Amino acid sequence: MKHWKKYSKEKLIKRIDEALESTIDFQSSKYLGYPVSKLDENVFNTNGTFLSDSPLLKSYIANPNNIGCHTLGKSEEAFKGSQELEKEVIQVLAVDIFKARENEYDGYIATGGTEANMQALWIYRNLFMKKYQATLDEMVILSSEDTHYSVHKGSNILNVENISIPVDFNSREINAEALDAIVKKLIDEGKKYFMVISNMATTMFGSVDNPDIYAEILTNHSVPFKIHVDGAFGGFIYPISNRQSTINFENHNISSITIDAHKMLQAPYGTGVFLCRKGLIENVLTKEAQYVDGMDLTMVGSRSGANAIAVWMILFSYGYYGWFEKISTLLMRTEWLCAQLDELNIHYYRNPFMNIVTIKSEFVPENIAHKFGLVPETHEGNNKWYKVIMMSHVEIDDLSKFIDELRNQS
Ligand SMILES: *Cc1c(COP(=O)(O)O)cnc(C)c1O
C-alpha cells in the first residue's frame, strides 16, 4: 500500500487541526461574500475543552463546504484544508484499493451510493450523446436482477431504459446465455449504446458479478459500452478479502466505481464515494456554475467537508493492515455461521469473500426472522430469502442465540 498508512492519534489530530486552520476562519473573516458560516453558537455547544480531543466534532462546528470536485482543475480557496484530506481519501481508494495509476483518476465524496451510481449513468449518457449524437431511446442500462434500486432511480431520472438480466436462483450468477439473447434483441430493437452496472456485492446476497461477461458479450456484438462497478456495499471488503480480484482499474473494461463509506466503514451518513478514470467526469460539467471557483462536475452542490474528514480519519486510524484485520474478524464470524447452518442442513447463499449470508426462507420461521431482525428479500408476500450481515456489532454470541432457536424449532 503506497498511501494507506496508519497514523497515530496525535498525527491525526494535528493534520485535522491544520486542515481546519487553512479553512476560512469565520471569527476573523474577511470573506463577506460567502453564504457560509460555522455552526450556530446560539444553538450548539461550539466550544469547550472536550473539543480538543474530538477533531471530528471540531470539523462539524467549523462546517467546511467541499463543493465541487477536487481531483482536477481549481477548487474553492476557502476550504482547501478539508479538500486536501478528501483528495487523500480518493487517492487511497483509487490507487491502493482499486489499482488506478497515480493521477489517472477523478472522484469525490458523494451523498451516498445512490448519487455515485447516478453520477456514473449521467456521465455515460452525456458521453454517448456527445460522442455519437445518441438519442435517449438508442441507449440502455443493463444490470442484474439483484441490482440495487438506485439504478432504477437513475434510469427514471435520466430517462434511459433499464433492462434486468436474470441470475441463477442458487448461484446468483448472471445467466450469460440470457444476457446474450437480451443484447441481441435490444440491438434488433434499435439500441446502440450500452451502460452496465456490475455489482461488487449485491445488497441482498453479497454476490459479485463478473464484469468481463458483460464486456465479452457486448464486444462480440460490436456495440459501444461502459461498465460501472457498484461497490456501495462490497467496496471496502471484497478487494481486500479477495487478493486475486480483477475488478479494479487494471481491468480496462471498468470505467468507474461506487464505494459507500457509510456502510462497512461506519462513517457518518452522506459519505458515498464516486471514482472514475480521467477524461470522463468532464461530460457532466455544468458551465452555468459560475459562482463556484473551479469546475462543477458533481451531481450534488454543497457537501460536507466534515464528512470527508470523518472518512479520512477512519482510513488513517486503521491503516491497511488494521482494516484487513477488522474484515478478517467479520469473515471469521461469517464462516462460523455457515458451519452451523451446514450442520443443521439449512440452505443459504454466500460469496466466500463477503460477510453476508442469505438463507432460504423455508428454513427460517417468520417469528425467528422477525425476532433477530433478519431482512427479507421482499416485504410483499412470497419472500424467498432472509439475510444476515456480519457488521461489527454482530458477534458470535448473538449469532449463536439465533442458531439455538433454529435448532430448537426443528
Ligand atoms: C446501499 C447500496 C446502494 C445505495 O446506497 P445509498 O448510500 O443508500 O444511497 C447502492 N448499491 C448497493 C449495492 C448498495 O448496497
The ligand as an SDF file (V2000), in Angstrom:
LIG
                    3D

 15 15  0  0  0  0  0  0  0  0999 V2000
  -26.7230    0.6450   -0.2490 C   0  0  0  0  0  0  0  0  0  0  0  0
  -26.4670    0.4080   -1.6640 C   0  0  0  0  0  0  0  0  0  0  0  0
  -26.6510    1.4300   -2.6320 C   0  0  0  0  0  0  0  0  0  0  0  0
  -27.2500    2.7780   -2.3020 C   0  0  0  0  0  0  0  0  0  0  0  0
  -26.5230    3.4500   -1.4100 O   0  0  0  0  0  0  0  0  0  0  0  0
  -27.0450    4.6690   -0.5160 P   0  0  0  0  0  0  0  0  0  0  0  0
  -25.7590    5.0070    0.1200 O   0  0  0  0  0  0  0  0  0  0  0  0
  -28.0930    4.1480    0.4100 O   0  0  0  0  0  0  0  0  0  0  0  0
  -27.5230    5.7150   -1.4370 O   0  0  0  0  0  0  0  0  0  0  0  0
  -26.3340    1.1530   -3.9420 C   0  0  0  0  0  0  0  0  0  0  0  0
  -25.8590   -0.0580   -4.2930 N   0  0  0  0  0  0  0  0  0  0  0  0
  -25.6780   -1.0590   -3.4120 C   0  0  0  0  0  0  0  0  0  0  0  0
  -25.1600   -2.3700   -3.8870 C   0  0  0  0  0  0  0  0  0  0  0  0
  -25.9690   -0.8520   -2.0650 C   0  0  0  0  0  0  0  0  0  0  0  0
  -25.7960   -1.8610   -1.1860 O   0  0  0  0  0  0  0  0  0  0  0  0
  1  2  1  0
  2  3  1  0
  2 14  2  0
  3  4  1  0
  3 10  2  0
  4  5  1  0
  5  6  1  0
  6  7  2  0
  6  8  1  0
  6  9  1  0
 10 11  1  0
 11 12  2  0
 12 13  1  0
 12 14  1  0
 14 15  1  0
M  END
$$$$
